[in-house]
Amino acid sequence: MKSSKQVIRIVLHTLRKAMLCVAYVIALSYISIFEANAFCFSTEQEKPDSTFSVESFKQLPSDVSAFIDVVRDLNGEACALVKVVAPSEFAFSSPLGIVKRRDEVGEIWLYLPKGSKSITLKHPQWGVMRDYQFGSKLESRMTYEMRLRLPEAKLVERHDTIVFTKTVVDTVVVAPTRQLRQLHGYALLTASMHTDGPSWGCFAAIMRQHGVYFHASTNLHSSPETIGNCDRDGYRPNISNKPYYSGETQTSEYALTIGAIHRINGKWNIFEGIGYGSQITSWQLADSEGGGWLQNEGLTDKGFAAEVGVIVTVGKLNISASALTIAGKQWQAGIGVGICFGKTGLLTKLRKHKKNVKLKEASNE
């Protein structure tokens, strides 16, 4: 009897230990599952809208980008500029073609031919929008803006979750653009009118926004060798009697000026300069007076010369108008015609800039 009770006691003791072990294992399992749920990441991302649309399309009258930085099509016509506020993954096409594409910061610049009425937008993930109508034909040298509504993916957070994000902040400092006029020049043939007949000359200039010019003119006559001089009325110095003249006169005139030239706008330039000029008039004595030539001091001017004028540009043709004086006594009105060589447009250059990238880490619970 005693041995049977001991056996039963041993069996019960063993069963109790086994049950305690099972309960301990079950408790540990629950604790592990609870801790795992507390630290797991639980985020869901809704499926993005698979379409995009044009939010707005408008003309920008105050934006002169298309006027300053002109891009021309195959026909030589200046293009319209459409600034699309969209990421660079977009592609575009139009019935008249895309003359030029330029990816800028935050937007895409599209140069389209004058008269374009529609455009097709394509994206590798969001599909295609065909033949979007502008509403009216695009005008040459005019800037437009197109804003797109893009699909957005929403982040849904569950309770008791931890979201760890890394945000890269890209700070770009862009220096202002610097516009530089291209180097070009002018070459003209000139004619000057004055009391003693026309003078012929050459005008040459080289410039960007400002420059220098040189102008030389002459009436193509040389002064004869003189044996004396006389006053405006023909009297010789210290001689009371006026000599007889044959009636022949000869005038030699030339002027040289150099100065500055300035660009006012796309068609008008002004110039001003100083230099030296000379106009010598000689009278011929009659044969009874022994012949020869006397220099008429009253009709002779020489010394400081000043000139001012304008140049009008029509395509490659240039027309000038100017006024010139010699010693403030002899005045000339001049005109000229010639050509422009080189390009007169603006070049847009960007100064070098530094790009700073900062890494920011944020933890939101």
Summary of the structure (lengths in Angstrom):
residues: 365
radius of gyration: 45.5
end to end distance: 67.8
largest distance: 188.2
contacts: 1017
relative contact order: 0.14
helix: 13%
strand: 53%
